[in-house]
């Protein structure tokens, strides 16, 4: 039985790339003997695509031919999987269910290779070696295999990835550990710029990082040596002044006899002994003299540098006074710390870029600082908060706002780590001080979302030096 309509498509196939907006023309002829109202639908659209038909209804008398257009909106981010697909263009009668026709429309989606690289930390400080965590996300529409490499302009850094090659299925994130090694500078801090590169067939992505190397002879030791040298010079000056101030030693000359008895003064200027000679008064014991005259004065006293004092920072002020919001990462640099959010590796995709911190209200008049998206202080608040010390800390204590369980992770300057049972941390002198803290909320159970870090204040003592 012949269909009561004929349908043709122009073009009869589509080749598109993410972000395109292709249009096809649908021509329909009413071969029935009644007036028909035709509706056009599309079947099998990839996820995130939309199709818009104009007009909504095509009205045709018997024997008439009409056209309708379909405009496709091809999603760009994330793109649909590359390759060959088949769409269906369905024309059906609005009032008769038995009148319909479906035409196939071949569709080819062009491949898009897109890789996002995120490295943590962006700046690593160490001696000979340092380590970085590299996260690679496949934001394109084809599976990828990438080879990892790291270079520096001076070609002095030896880099090793574990693993050196990664496979990235669509929409996934894979992590690799980067270890770098370079000769230690002798007496001056060295900053080495690193280029982190991921390359595959037809795709190259890169980002940057910095390796800051502490010198072999640290500046702190140089300052200590300088202070010790100054003390020695001052002590030598005091001793020399005392030597100069001592009375002259009597010369070993023979006294000249006088006519009336006695002896004449010697060439050294000291009176020769005579029966009637009266000894000159002597200077008090231990008092330096100049030319035989006693002098007085206090001996200079050298004291050591005052040890660093504990600092306490209220992380919610003055931002609470303005209603809270995003806090700049360097807002407390003058107090000795830098702040940022540090998303979990396995966290939700929408929070992988939540590297900001924000001050928020707790609903009862209190305020706290927590992780957040840079463009939305209320989003991703469960992201851990990172507190990095400008100068390494010898000890630190975190003060929370409100209740809830928290975990404190401590990372030292020598790249070693520890998990604290409480909210205090201290270096025993073997790690070069605390580099940064990581505060995260712990969920009540495995199915619950973690609570915000909710930090209110921070107390810490810088490493002396």
C-alpha positions as CSV (number, residue, x, y, z in Angstrom):
1,X,0.0,0.0,0.0
2,X,1.5,3.3,-1.0
3,X,2.1,5.9,1.6
4,X,-0.2,9.0,1.4
5,X,2.9,11.3,1.5
6,X,6.4,11.6,0.0
7,X,9.4,13.0,1.9
8,X,12.9,14.2,0.7
9,X,15.8,15.7,2.7
10,X,18.3,18.2,1.6
11,X,21.1,17.7,2.2
12,X,20.7,13.9,2.6
13,X,23.6,13.7,5.1
14,X,25.4,15.9,7.7
15,X,29.1,16.4,8.5
16,X,29.4,18.6,11.6
17,X,31.9,19.7,14.2
18,X,31.0,20.7,17.8
19,X,29.6,24.2,17.9
20,X,28.1,24.1,14.4
21,X,24.4,24.9,13.6
22,X,23.6,22.9,10.4
23,X,20.2,23.3,8.7
24,X,18.3,20.7,6.5
25,X,15.2,21.3,4.3
26,X,12.4,18.7,4.6
27,X,10.1,18.6,1.5
28,X,6.8,16.8,1.9
29,X,4.1,16.1,-0.7
30,X,0.5,15.3,0.3
31,X,-0.5,12.4,-2.0
32,X,-3.7,11.7,-0.1
33,X,-7.2,13.0,-1.0
34,X,-7.7,14.9,2.3
35,X,-6.1,18.0,3.8
36,X,-3.2,17.0,6.1
37,X,-1.4,18.8,8.9
38,X,2.2,17.4,9.2
39,X,4.5,17.7,12.2
40,X,8.3,17.1,11.9
41,X,10.2,15.3,14.7
42,X,13.9,14.3,15.0
43,X,14.9,11.0,16.6
44,X,18.3,9.8,17.9
45,X,19.8,13.1,18.7
46,X,23.2,12.9,20.6
47,X,23.1,14.0,24.3
48,X,23.0,17.8,24.6
49,X,21.8,18.4,21.0
50,X,18.6,20.3,20.2
51,X,16.6,20.6,17.0
52,X,14.2,23.4,16.1
53,X,11.6,23.0,13.3
54,X,10.0,25.9,11.4
55,X,7.1,26.0,10.9
56,X,5.7,23.8,13.7
57,X,3.0,22.5,11.5
58,X,3.0,22.1,7.7
59,X,-0.6,22.3,6.3
60,X,-1.2,20.8,2.8
61,X,-4.2,20.2,0.6
62,X,-4.3,17.1,-1.5
63,X,-1.6,17.1,-4.1
64,X,0.3,20.1,-2.6
65,X,4.0,20.2,-1.6
66,X,5.5,22.1,1.2
67,X,8.8,22.5,3.1
68,X,10.0,22.8,6.6
69,X,13.5,23.5,8.0
70,X,15.3,21.8,10.9
71,X,18.1,23.7,12.6
72,X,20.4,21.6,14.8
73,X,22.3,23.1,17.8
74,X,25.4,21.0,18.1
75,X,26.8,21.0,21.7
76,X,30.3,22.2,22.0
77,X,31.2,21.5,25.7
78,X,31.4,18.6,26.2
79,X,31.2,17.5,22.6
80,X,29.3,14.5,21.5
81,X,31.4,11.4,20.7
82,X,33.1,11.6,17.3
83,X,32.2,9.1,14.6
84,X,29.2,8.0,12.5
85,X,25.6,8.3,13.7
86,X,22.2,8.0,12.2
87,X,19.3,10.4,12.9
88,X,15.7,9.9,12.1
89,X,13.5,12.6,10.6
90,X,9.9,11.6,11.3
91,X,6.9,13.3,9.5
92,X,3.5,12.3,10.9
93,X,-0.1,13.5,10.5
94,X,-1.3,15.5,13.5
95,X,-4.7,13.9,13.4
96,X,-4.2,10.4,11.9
97,X,-1.8,8.1,13.7
98,X,-1.5,5.7,10.7
99,X,0.0,8.4,8.5
100,X,3.7,8.8,9.0
101,X,7.1,8.5,7.3
102,X,10.6,8.3,8.8
103,X,13.7,9.1,6.7
104,X,17.2,8.3,7.9
105,X,19.8,11.1,8.0
106,X,23.5,9.9,8.2
107,X,25.5,12.1,10.6
108,X,29.3,12.3,11.0
109,X,30.7,14.2,14.0
110,X,34.3,15.5,13.5
111,X,36.9,14.5,16.2
112,X,37.9,17.2,18.7
113,X,41.0,16.6,20.8
114,X,41.0,18.7,23.9
115,X,43.0,18.1,27.0
116,X,43.0,20.1,30.2
117,X,46.1,19.9,32.5
118,X,46.1,20.9,36.1
119,X,49.3,20.7,38.3
120,X,49.5,20.8,42.1
121,X,51.4,22.6,43.5
122,X,52.1,25.2,40.8
123,X,55.2,26.2,42.8
124,X,57.2,23.5,44.6
125,X,60.1,24.3,46.9
126,X,62.9,21.8,47.7
127,X,66.5,21.1,47.5
128,X,67.6,18.6,44.9
129,X,64.2,17.1,44.2
130,X,60.5,18.0,44.2
131,X,57.2,16.3,43.3
132,X,54.0,17.4,41.5
133,X,50.6,15.9,41.0
134,X,49.5,16.2,37.4
135,X,45.7,15.8,36.5
136,X,44.8,15.3,32.9
137,X,41.1,15.6,31.7
138,X,39.8,14.5,28.4
139,X,37.5,17.3,27.4
140,X,37.3,16.3,23.7
141,X,35.2,13.6,22.0
142,X,37.7,10.9,21.2
143,X,39.7,8.5,23.5
144,X,43.3,9.6,23.8
145,X,46.6,8.1,24.6
146,X,49.1,10.7,25.8
147,X,52.8,10.7,26.4
148,X,54.0,13.0,29.2
149,X,57.2,15.1,29.3
150,X,58.6,18.0,31.3
151,X,61.4,20.3,30.1
152,X,63.2,23.5,31.3
153,X,64.9,26.2,29.2
154,X,68.4,25.4,30.8
155,X,68.0,21.7,30.4
156,X,69.2,21.1,33.9
157,X,66.1,19.4,35.3
158,X,65.7,15.6,35.1
159,X,62.0,14.8,35.0
160,X,60.2,11.4,35.5
161,X,56.5,10.7,35.3
162,X,54.7,7.7,36.9
163,X,53.2,6.5,34.6
164,X,54.9,8.1,31.6
165,X,51.9,7.3,29.3
166,X,48.2,7.6,30.2
167,X,45.0,6.5,28.5
168,X,42.1,8.9,28.7
169,X,38.6,7.7,27.8
170,X,35.9,10.2,27.0
171,X,35.2,12.6,29.9
172,X,37.6,11.1,32.3
173,X,40.4,12.5,34.5
174,X,43.7,10.6,35.1
175,X,46.5,11.5,37.4
176,X,50.2,11.1,37.2
177,X,53.1,11.8,39.6
178,X,55.9,14.0,38.3
179,X,59.3,13.8,40.1
180,X,62.0,16.4,39.2
181,X,65.7,16.5,40.1
182,X,68.3,19.3,39.4
183,X,71.7,20.3,40.8
184,X,71.5,22.3,44.0
185,X,72.6,25.9,43.7
186,X,75.5,26.9,46.0
187,X,74.5,30.1,47.7
188,X,71.5,31.6,45.9
189,X,67.9,30.5,45.5
190,X,67.2,29.2,42.0
191,X,63.8,29.3,40.3
192,X,63.5,26.8,37.4
193,X,60.5,27.2,35.0
194,X,59.0,23.9,33.9
195,X,56.9,23.2,30.8
196,X,54.6,20.2,31.3
197,X,53.5,18.7,28.0
198,X,51.0,15.9,27.1
199,X,51.2,14.8,23.5
200,X,49.4,12.3,21.3
201,X,48.2,11.7,17.8
202,X,47.2,15.2,16.6
203,X,47.0,16.7,20.1
204,X,49.5,18.6,22.2
205,X,48.6,20.3,25.5
206,X,50.9,22.0,28.0
207,X,51.0,24.0,31.2
208,X,53.7,25.5,33.4
209,X,55.1,25.0,36.9
210,X,58.0,26.4,38.9
211,X,60.7,24.5,40.9
212,X,62.2,26.7,43.6
213,X,65.5,25.3,44.8
214,X,67.0,26.3,48.2
215,X,70.7,26.9,48.0
216,X,73.3,24.5,49.4
217,X,74.4,27.2,51.9
218,X,71.1,28.7,53.1
219,X,70.7,32.4,53.5
220,X,69.7,31.8,57.1
221,X,73.1,30.3,57.8
222,X,74.7,33.2,56.1
223,X,72.9,35.6,58.4
224,X,73.9,33.6,61.5
225,X,77.5,33.6,60.3
226,X,77.4,37.3,59.8
227,X,76.0,37.9,63.3
228,X,78.7,35.6,64.8
229,X,81.3,37.6,62.9
230,X,80.0,40.9,64.2
231,X,80.1,39.6,67.7
232,X,83.7,38.5,67.3
233,X,84.7,41.9,65.8
234,X,83.0,43.7,68.7
235,X,84.7,41.4,71.3
236,X,88.1,42.0,69.6
237,X,87.6,45.8,69.8
238,X,86.8,45.6,73.5
239,X,89.9,43.5,74.2
240,X,92.1,45.8,72.1
241,X,90.9,48.9,74.0
242,X,91.7,47.2,77.3
243,X,95.2,46.4,76.1
244,X,95.9,50.0,74.9
245,X,94.6,51.4,78.2
246,X,97.0,49.4,80.4
247,X,99.9,51.3,82.0
248,X,103.2,51.1,80.2
249,X,105.5,48.3,81.3
250,X,108.6,49.7,83.2
251,X,111.6,49.9,81.0
252,X,114.6,47.7,82.0
253,X,117.0,50.7,82.5
254,X,119.3,51.4,85.5
255,X,118.2,54.3,87.7
256,X,120.5,57.4,87.8
257,X,121.9,58.2,91.3
258,X,121.1,61.7,92.7
259,X,123.4,63.8,94.7
260,X,121.1,64.0,97.7
261,X,120.3,60.3,97.5
262,X,117.6,58.4,95.6
263,X,117.3,57.9,91.9
264,X,116.1,59.9,88.9
265,X,113.0,58.9,86.9
266,X,113.6,56.2,84.3
267,X,113.2,56.6,80.6
268,X,109.9,54.8,80.8
269,X,108.4,57.7,82.8
270,X,107.9,55.8,86.0
271,X,109.5,57.2,89.1
272,X,112.5,55.4,90.4
273,X,112.3,54.0,93.9
274,X,113.7,56.3,96.6
275,X,113.4,56.4,100.3
276,X,111.2,59.5,100.2
277,X,109.2,58.6,97.1
278,X,105.5,58.3,97.5
279,X,103.8,55.7,95.3
280,X,101.2,57.0,92.9
281,X,97.7,55.9,93.6
282,X,96.8,52.8,91.6
283,X,93.7,52.4,89.5
284,X,91.0,50.2,90.9
285,X,91.5,46.5,90.0
286,X,90.1,45.6,86.6
287,X,89.5,49.2,85.5
288,X,91.3,50.2,82.2
289,X,93.5,53.3,82.4
290,X,94.7,55.7,79.7
291,X,98.2,57.2,80.5
292,X,97.9,56.1,84.1
293,X,94.5,57.8,84.6
294,X,91.6,55.5,85.6
295,X,88.7,55.4,83.2
296,X,85.1,54.2,83.8
297,X,82.4,52.9,81.5
298,X,80.1,49.9,81.1
299,X,81.3,46.9,79.0
300,X,79.1,46.4,75.9
301,X,76.6,43.5,76.1
302,X,75.5,41.6,73.0
303,X,72.1,39.8,73.1
304,X,70.6,37.3,70.7
305,X,67.7,38.0,68.3
306,X,64.2,37.8,69.8
307,X,62.6,34.4,69.0
308,X,59.5,34.6,66.6
309,X,56.2,35.2,68.4
310,X,53.0,33.2,67.8
311,X,50.6,34.9,65.3
312,X,46.8,34.7,65.4
313,X,44.7,35.5,62.3
314,X,41.0,35.9,62.2
315,X,40.2,34.6,58.7
316,X,36.6,35.9,58.6
317,X,37.4,39.6,59.1
318,X,36.9,42.1,57.5
319,X,35.0,40.0,54.9
320,X,32.2,39.3,57.3
321,X,31.6,43.0,57.7
322,X,30.8,43.3,54.0
323,X,28.5,40.2,53.9
324,X,31.1,37.6,53.0
325,X,32.1,36.4,49.6
326,X,35.2,35.4,47.7
327,X,38.5,36.0,49.5
328,X,41.6,36.8,47.4
329,X,44.3,34.1,47.8
330,X,46.8,36.8,49.0
331,X,44.4,38.6,51.3
332,X,46.6,37.6,54.3
333,X,50.0,37.6,52.7
334,X,51.2,40.4,55.0
335,X,50.2,38.1,57.9
336,X,52.3,35.3,56.5
337,X,49.8,33.0,54.7
338,X,48.2,32.3,51.3
339,X,44.8,30.6,50.9
340,X,43.2,28.5,48.2
341,X,40.8,25.7,47.7
342,X,42.2,22.3,46.7
343,X,39.6,20.0,45.0
344,X,39.7,16.3,45.7
345,X,41.0,14.1,42.9
346,X,37.8,12.0,42.8
347,X,35.4,14.8,43.5
348,X,32.5,15.8,41.3
349,X,33.5,17.2,37.8
350,X,31.8,20.5,38.5
351,X,34.1,21.1,41.4
352,X,37.4,20.2,39.9
353,X,38.1,23.9,39.2
354,X,37.0,25.1,42.7
355,X,40.3,26.6,43.8
356,X,38.9,29.7,45.6
357,X,38.0,30.3,49.2
358,X,35.0,32.3,50.5
359,X,33.7,33.6,53.8
360,X,30.1,32.5,54.5
361,X,27.6,33.0,57.2
362,X,26.4,30.0,59.3
363,X,22.9,31.3,59.7
364,X,23.2,32.1,63.3
365,X,25.4,35.2,63.2
366,X,28.7,33.4,62.9
367,X,31.1,33.3,59.9
368,X,33.6,30.8,58.6
369,X,36.0,30.4,55.7
370,X,35.7,27.5,53.3
371,X,36.4,26.3,49.7
372,X,34.4,27.7,46.8
373,X,34.1,28.2,43.1
374,X,35.8,31.4,42.0
375,X,32.5,32.7,40.4
376,X,30.1,31.4,43.1
377,X,30.9,31.6,46.8
378,X,28.0,29.2,47.6
379,X,29.2,26.4,45.3
380,X,31.5,23.5,46.2
381,X,31.9,24.6,49.8
382,X,33.0,21.1,50.8
383,X,36.3,21.5,48.9
384,X,39.3,21.3,51.3
385,X,41.0,24.6,52.3
386,X,44.8,24.9,51.8
387,X,46.8,27.3,54.0
388,X,50.3,27.8,52.7
389,X,52.9,29.6,54.9
390,X,55.0,32.3,53.2
391,X,57.7,31.5,55.8
392,X,57.7,27.9,57.0
393,X,55.9,27.4,60.4
394,X,57.4,25.7,63.4
395,X,53.9,25.0,64.8
396,X,50.3,25.7,63.8
397,X,46.8,25.4,65.2
398,X,43.5,25.6,63.3
399,X,40.4,27.0,65.1
400,X,37.0,25.9,63.6
401,X,33.6,27.5,63.5
402,X,30.8,25.2,64.5
403,X,30.7,21.5,65.0
404,X,31.7,18.6,62.7
405,X,34.6,16.3,62.1
406,X,37.7,17.7,60.3
407,X,40.9,16.2,59.1
408,X,44.2,18.1,59.2
409,X,46.9,17.1,56.7
410,X,50.3,18.6,57.2
411,X,52.9,19.0,54.4
412,X,56.5,19.9,55.4
413,X,59.2,21.7,53.4
414,X,61.0,18.4,52.7
415,X,57.8,17.1,51.0
416,X,56.9,14.6,53.8
417,X,53.3,14.5,55.0
418,X,51.4,13.6,58.1
419,X,47.7,13.3,59.1
420,X,47.0,14.8,62.5
421,X,44.4,13.4,64.9
422,X,43.7,16.9,66.2
423,X,43.9,20.4,64.8
424,X,47.5,21.2,65.9
425,X,50.7,20.5,64.1
426,X,54.4,21.0,64.9
427,X,57.7,20.3,63.2
428,X,60.3,18.5,65.4
429,X,63.1,20.2,63.6
430,X,63.8,17.5,61.0
431,X,61.6,18.7,58.1
432,X,62.5,22.4,57.6
433,X,59.2,23.6,58.9
434,X,55.6,23.3,57.8
435,X,55.0,24.2,54.2
436,X,51.2,24.1,54.1
437,X,48.1,22.7,55.9
438,X,45.0,21.0,54.3
439,X,41.8,21.2,56.2
440,X,38.8,19.0,55.0
441,X,35.5,18.1,56.4
442,X,34.6,14.5,57.1
443,X,31.1,13.2,56.2
444,X,29.0,11.6,58.9
445,X,28.8,8.4,56.8
446,X,29.8,7.2,53.3
447,X,26.6,8.4,51.7
448,X,26.7,12.0,53.0
449,X,28.3,15.0,51.5
450,X,31.4,16.3,53.3
451,X,30.8,19.4,55.4
452,X,32.7,22.6,54.7
453,X,36.1,23.1,56.2
454,X,34.6,26.0,58.2
455,X,37.8,27.6,59.5
456,X,37.6,30.6,61.7
457,X,41.1,31.4,63.0
458,X,44.7,30.3,62.6
459,X,47.5,30.4,65.1
460,X,51.1,29.7,64.0
461,X,54.7,30.4,64.9
462,X,57.2,31.0,62.1
463,X,60.5,29.0,62.0
464,X,63.2,31.1,63.6
465,X,65.7,32.6,61.2
